[in-house]
Amino acid sequence: MINKRLLVKNLLAHNDENSFYDKKRFIAIGEKEGKAKFLKHVCALANSNPNNNSFIVVGVEDTDNEIVGVDFFDDSKIQNLVNAYLDHPPLISYENIPFPHLPEGKVVGLVTIRSSGKICSLRKNIWKYYGGSVFFREGSISLPKVFDIELKDVNSTIVGTLEKHARNNIELTLDGVIDFINNRHKDLESNYKVFKEQFVVCWAGYKKTVKGGVFYNRVDIELINEQVKLFYSNLDEVSISYNDSTFTTMEYVQLGLGAKQKYYPLEKVTLTFRNNGTYTIKSTLVFDPPQYDKKTLHHIYNANNALLSKIKGNMALKKNELEDLSFLPDTYLLCYMNGFEEAKEQMENGRIWLKEHHPQVYASMKEALRIIRKVRYS
């Protein structure tokens, strides 16, 4: 079992970017350019390293390898994105790796890429890259190749050594459990559960009981053995259930117009642990957004746009506008789910202006965009 935090440290300490490893300050797959560049690197790493895992470490300064972190990213449908745009797509996962010195909610992203064994190429045009393009790594750069295409295995030994040196042990596991419960979440109700005598899952959050059901908010869930953060949110409600072999979460999001808010189930995630020391993660999107009258939403959509225009113009907001602003991410989300496709672009542009002057609304906007991303790639 690989300790992913150790793996990240080994990658950063012993290797410059090369044919099996890349590092990024951040990735922006919500934007066309960022999505295209991400797919290019995935394609190049898969083709340049056909028999081993390749990696992209996200949240690291390129110049000095300083670990600065990125926001928790829980897009469990990232494989669907890769499948949609690449022929012979690799298997891909995105894991959130906590580091003790990072602020709450910040992690290092670890993208793991495993080639299908066949040449990977772009299936269709995206940004300035043409469908049919094939990319390979040359040193730290992903470049297109148009002739003499051949998959070569040159990294098996070094990748195997890196992963071997990142193997977990009982000391690291115990230290992780103690740190999670006693240090990072001493102000929250914390729990842990051991599965199949090998896997340790820890979770923490504010617990409440509603109509006989137990829910948590400000939730943090980690698979301690691998130092992987499975879930993190300051906003949403989560229910947790488990037995001897499985650990299941159901995430709920609060939506509605104005004060008429209701919780809707968003995604069910189940970890299944096996006796042979392996596990699987299955995620199922169960979101059924509420539907509203189009005239009402059109009025709200225009009002939201006007609010953003005032914020961009650095104009003072009235009391009632400040109240409307607190609902802006949710109402934009409802507009998008009811057919206002352009609402997503407004949200992407608007969050830049919200970040500095309205941090709470900015955080809600990121959550709303996360939900859109999940729904689009399901």
C-alpha positions in Angstrom: 0.0 0.0 0.0 1.5 3.3 -1.1 1.6 6.4 1.2 0.7 9.1 -1.3 2.3 11.9 0.7 5.6 10.0 0.7 5.3 9.4 -3.0 4.8 13.2 -3.6 7.8 14.0 -1.5 9.9 11.4 -3.4 8.8 12.8 -6.8 9.6 16.4 -5.7 12.9 15.5 -4.0 14.6 13.2 -6.5 13.3 14.1 -10.0 12.9 17.1 -12.2 9.9 17.0 -14.6 10.5 14.2 -17.1 8.7 11.6 -19.2 6.7 10.1 -16.2 6.3 13.1 -14.0 5.0 16.7 -14.3 4.1 19.4 -11.7 1.7 22.2 -11.9 0.9 25.2 -9.7 -2.8 24.5 -10.5 -5.0 23.0 -13.2 -8.1 24.7 -14.6 -10.2 22.0 -16.3 -13.3 24.2 -15.9 -12.0 26.5 -18.7 -11.4 25.4 -22.3 -7.7 26.3 -22.4 -7.0 24.7 -19.1 -8.9 21.6 -20.0 -7.0 21.3 -23.3 -3.6 21.6 -21.7 -4.5 19.1 -19.0 -5.6 16.6 -21.7 -2.4 17.2 -23.7 -0.2 16.4 -20.6 -2.3 13.3 -19.8 -1.9 12.1 -23.4 1.8 12.7 -23.5 2.5 11.0 -20.1 0.5 8.0 -21.1 2.3 7.6 -24.4 5.8 8.2 -22.9 5.4 5.7 -20.1 3.3 2.8 -21.4 4.1 0.2 -18.8 4.1 2.2 -15.5 2.2 4.9 -13.6 2.8 8.5 -14.6 2.1 11.4 -12.3 1.1 15.1 -12.2 1.6 16.8 -8.9 -0.7 19.9 -8.5 -0.1 22.7 -6.0 3.7 23.1 -6.3 5.7 26.1 -7.4 7.6 25.3 -10.6 10.8 27.3 -9.7 11.6 25.9 -6.2 9.2 23.0 -5.6 7.6 24.9 -2.7 4.4 23.1 -1.7 1.7 25.8 -1.7 -1.4 23.6 -2.2 -4.6 24.0 -4.1 -8.3 23.7 -3.1 -9.7 20.3 -2.4 -10.9 18.8 -5.7 -13.3 15.9 -5.6 -14.2 15.5 -9.3 -14.8 11.7 -9.3 -15.8 11.9 -12.9 -12.4 13.0 -14.3 -12.1 9.6 -16.0 -15.3 10.5 -18.0 -13.6 13.7 -19.1 -10.6 11.8 -20.4 -12.7 9.2 -22.0 -14.7 11.9 -23.9 -11.7 13.6 -25.4 -9.0 10.8 -25.8 -8.8 7.7 -28.0 -7.3 4.7 -26.1 -7.6 6.8 -22.9 -5.5 5.9 -19.9 -6.9 5.0 -16.5 -6.7 8.2 -14.4 -7.3 9.2 -10.8 -7.1 12.5 -8.9 -6.3 12.2 -5.2 -6.2 15.0 -2.6 -3.1 14.6 -0.4 -3.0 16.6 2.9 0.2 18.2 4.1 0.5 19.3 7.8 1.7 22.9 7.0 -1.0 23.7 4.5 -4.1 25.8 5.6 -7.4 24.1 6.2 -9.0 23.0 2.9 -5.7 23.1 1.0 -4.1 19.9 -0.3 -1.7 18.7 -2.9 -3.4 17.1 -6.0 -1.9 13.9 -7.3 -3.0 12.8 -10.7 -2.0 9.1 -11.5 -2.1 8.0 -15.1 -1.9 4.4 -16.3 -1.6 3.8 -20.1 -3.9 1.5 -21.9 -0.8 0.1 -23.7 -2.0 1.7 -27.0 -1.2 5.0 -28.5 -3.3 7.7 -27.0 -4.5 10.6 -29.1 -7.0 13.5 -29.1 -10.4 12.3 -30.3 -11.7 15.8 -31.3 -10.6 19.4 -31.5 -10.2 21.4 -28.3 -8.8 24.9 -28.0 -5.8 25.0 -30.4 -5.2 21.3 -30.5 -6.6 19.2 -33.4 -8.4 15.9 -33.2 -6.0 13.1 -34.0 -3.0 14.8 -32.4 -0.6 12.5 -30.5 1.6 13.9 -27.8 4.8 12.6 -26.1 7.1 14.0 -23.4 10.5 15.4 -24.3 12.1 16.1 -21.0 9.6 18.4 -19.2 7.6 19.4 -22.2 4.6 17.7 -23.9 5.0 17.9 -27.7 3.0 16.7 -30.6 4.4 13.8 -32.8 3.3 13.2 -36.4 5.6 10.4 -37.5 7.7 7.5 -36.2 5.3 6.9 -33.4 6.3 4.1 -31.1 5.6 3.3 -27.4 8.8 2.7 -25.5 9.3 1.5 -21.9 12.2 3.4 -20.3 11.0 4.1 -16.8 9.9 0.8 -15.2 12.9 0.6 -12.8 12.8 4.2 -11.5 9.0 4.3 -11.1 9.1 1.0 -9.3 11.8 2.2 -7.0 9.9 5.5 -6.2 6.7 3.6 -5.4 8.6 1.0 -3.3 10.1 3.8 -1.2 6.7 5.2 -0.6 5.3 2.1 1.0 3.2 2.7 4.1 4.0 1.2 7.5 2.2 0.9 10.9 4.0 3.9 12.4 2.9 6.2 9.6 -0.7 5.0 10.0 -0.8 5.4 13.8 0.8 8.9 13.5 -1.8 9.8 10.9 -4.8 8.7 13.1 -3.4 10.5 16.2 -2.7 13.7 14.2 -6.2 13.6 12.5 -8.1 13.2 15.8 -5.9 15.1 18.4 -4.4 17.9 16.3 -6.2 18.8 13.1 -9.8 18.2 14.3 -9.7 18.5 18.1 -12.6 20.9 18.0 -14.8 18.4 16.1 -16.4 15.0 16.8 -13.9 12.6 15.3 -14.1 8.8 14.5 -12.1 6.1 12.9 -12.9 2.6 11.6 -10.5 -0.2 10.6 -11.6 -2.3 7.6 -10.2 -5.8 6.8 -7.4 -5.3 9.5 -5.6 -3.1 7.0 -7.5 0.1 6.1 -8.1 3.0 8.4 -10.7 5.6 7.6 -11.0 8.7 9.8 -13.8 11.3 9.7 -14.7 14.4 11.6 -17.4 17.0 11.5 -20.2 18.7 13.4 -22.9 16.1 14.0 -26.6 16.7 14.1 -29.7 14.5 14.1 -32.6 15.4 11.9 -35.8 13.3 11.8 -33.9 10.3 13.1 -31.0 10.7 10.5 -27.5 11.6 11.5 -25.7 14.2 9.3 -22.4 16.0 9.5 -21.2 19.4 8.2 -17.7 20.9 8.0 -16.7 17.3 7.1 -13.3 15.9 6.6 -12.7 12.2 5.6 -9.4 10.6 5.0 -8.0 7.1 4.1 -5.1 7.3 6.5 -3.0 4.4 5.1 -2.6 6.3 1.8 -2.7 9.8 3.2 -5.6 10.6 0.8 -8.4 13.1 1.7 -11.6 11.5 0.4 -14.0 14.4 1.2 -13.8 17.9 2.5 -16.4 20.6 2.6 -17.3 23.6 4.9 -20.7 23.9 3.4 -22.5 20.7 2.5 -24.3 18.1 4.6 -23.1 14.5 4.6 -24.5 11.3 5.9 -22.1 8.4 6.7 -22.7 4.7 7.0 -20.5 1.6 7.1 -20.2 -2.1 7.8 -17.3 -4.5 8.0 -16.5 -4.1 4.3 -17.8 -0.8 3.1 -17.8 2.9 4.0 -20.5 5.0 2.3 -21.1 8.7 2.1 -24.1 10.6 0.7 -23.5 14.3 0.0 -26.4 16.8 0.1 -26.5 20.3 -1.2 -28.8 23.1 -0.1 -30.8 24.8 -2.8 -33.8 27.0 -3.3 -35.0 30.5 -4.0 -34.5 33.0 -1.3 -35.3 31.6 2.2 -37.1 28.6 0.7 -34.1 26.2 1.0 -34.1 22.4 0.8 -31.5 19.7 0.9 -31.1 17.6 -2.2 -28.9 14.4 -2.4 -26.0 15.0 -4.8 -23.6 12.0 -4.8 -23.2 8.6 -3.2 -19.7 7.3 -2.8 -18.9 3.8 -1.6 -15.5 2.4 -0.7 -15.4 -1.4 -0.7 -12.5 -3.1 1.0 -11.4 -6.6 0.1 -9.6 -9.3 2.0 -6.7 -9.3 -0.5 -5.6 -5.8 0.5 -7.3 -3.9 -2.3 -10.2 -1.5 -2.4 -12.5 0.1 -4.9 -14.3 3.5 -5.0 -17.7 3.7 -6.7 -19.4 7.1 -7.1 -23.0 7.5 -8.2 -24.5 10.9 -9.0 -28.1 11.0 -7.7 -28.7 14.7 -8.2 -32.3 15.7 -9.3 -32.3 19.5 -9.3 -35.5 21.4 -8.6 -37.3 22.9 -11.6 -38.7 26.4 -11.6 -40.8 28.7 -13.8 -38.6 30.1 -16.6 -40.0 33.6 -16.3 -39.1 33.7 -12.6 -35.6 32.4 -13.3 -35.1 34.8 -16.2 -35.8 37.7 -13.8 -33.4 36.3 -11.2 -30.7 35.7 -13.8 -30.8 39.3 -15.0 -30.7 40.5 -11.4 -27.6 38.4 -10.7 -25.9 39.8 -13.8 -26.7 43.3 -12.7 -25.2 42.6 -9.2 -22.0 41.3 -10.8 -21.8 44.4 -12.9 -22.0 46.6 -9.9 -19.3 44.5 -8.1 -17.0 44.7 -11.1 -17.6 48.5 -11.2 -16.7 48.7 -7.5 -20.1 50.2 -6.7 -21.6 50.1 -3.3 -24.4 47.6 -2.8 -27.7 48.4 -1.0 -28.8 46.3 2.0 -31.2 44.2 -0.1 -28.6 43.7 -2.8 -26.2 42.3 -0.2 -28.9 39.9 0.9 -29.4 38.9 -2.8 -25.6 38.5 -3.2 -25.5 35.8 -0.5 -27.9 33.7 -2.7 -26.1 34.5 -6.0 -24.1 31.2 -6.4 -27.2 29.1 -5.6 -29.5 31.0 -7.9 -27.0 30.9 -10.7 -26.7 27.2 -10.2 -30.5 26.8 -10.3 -30.6 28.8 -13.5 -27.9 26.6 -15.1 -29.8 23.4 -14.1 -32.9 24.8 -15.6 -31.4 25.4 -19.1 -29.6 28.8 -18.7 -26.3 27.4 -20.1 -24.6 30.9 -20.1 -24.9 31.0 -16.3 -21.8 28.9 -15.9 -19.7 31.5 -17.8 -21.1 34.3 -15.7 -20.1 32.3 -12.5 -16.6 31.7 -13.8 -16.1 35.3 -14.6 -17.8 36.6 -11.4 -15.8 34.6 -8.9 -12.7 36.5 -9.8 -14.3 39.7 -8.6 -15.9 38.1 -5.5 -12.7 36.6 -4.2 -11.2 39.8 -2.7 -14.3 41.6 -1.4 -16.8 38.8 -0.7 -14.9 35.7 0.4 -17.9 33.8 1.7 -19.8 34.3 -1.5 -16.7 33.3 -3.4 -16.5 30.1 -1.5 -20.1 29.3 -2.3 -19.5 30.1 -5.9 -16.7 27.5 -6.0 -19.0 24.9 -4.5 -21.7 25.7 -7.1 -19.2 25.3 -9.9 -18.0 22.0 -8.4 -21.6 20.7 -8.6 -21.9 21.8 -12.3 -18.6 20.0 -13.1 -19.8 16.8 -11.5 -23.1 16.9 -13.4 -21.5 17.7 -16.8 -19.1 14.8 -16.7 -21.4 12.2 -15.3 
